Amino acid sequence: MGKHGYSIISDGWTHTRNKSIINFMVNYYLGSMFIESIDESSFAKSNEKTFELLDRFIEQIRENNVVQVITNNGNNYVLVGK
């Protein structure tokens, strides 16, 4: 069996009380798993903070195990991807 990699999935959304939430999930050959939700209300849409959160999460999984990062198409995620 070949080596399997992990897909990091991050999705931001706004709660009905205007709290901005980022959900982090991981997908691998056995399925998908929810990992963590972070309230990003105090720094919502901040490119630097979004990058820091994604980078920290990738480091937890170990960067060499990550094959892709899947996010929504918000401006902050587009800039982080660059």
N, C-alpha and C positions, 0 to 999 in steps of 0.2 A: 504494500500500500504506500502511495506517495505521501509527501508531507502536505498537511492541510494548513491553510492560513485562516486568519480571523478577519472578518469584516467589522469595522467599527461603525456604528450607526448613531447619529446624533440628530435630534429633532428639537427645535425650539417652538414653543407655543405660548399664548397668553391666556392666563386663567381669567375667569369671568370677573375677578376682582382686580384686574389689571396687573397681576403678578406675571412676570416673564419666567418661564420654566424651560430648562434644557434637560431632556432625557437622554441617557447614554445606554446603549445596548450593544451586545456583541453577537455576531452570528458566526458559526463554524459548522463543521460537517455533522455534528450531532444535533444542531438546531440553533435557536435564538434564545438569548437570555437578557432580561432587563438587569442593568447594573445599578444605576443611580439617577436620581433627579436632583437638579440644582436650581435653587431660586436665584435667578440672575437679575432680579428687578433693580438692584442698585447699580448694575453695570450693563444693562441690556444694550445690545447693538454695539458694544465696544469690541473692536477688532482685536486689540491686544489681549483682553481678558478672555475672549472666545478662543483665541489661539492657545493661551495658557491652559485653559480647561481641556481642550482637545489634546494638547501635547502631554499633559499630566496623565490623561486617560490612556493614551497610546503607550506611554512609558510603563504604566501598570501592566498592560498586556504584553509588553516587551516589543519594541519597534520591529525587530526582525520577524515577528510572527504576524504582523499586520500586512494584509495584501491590498486593502482598500479602505477608504474612509467615505462614508455616505452621509450627506447632510441635506438640509433643505436648501433652497436657493436664495436665502436672505442675503442682503448686501454684506453683512459682516462675515458670513460663511464664504462667500465668493472671494472676498479680499483675503481671508485666512488661507484659502486654497492656493492663492498666488504666492 
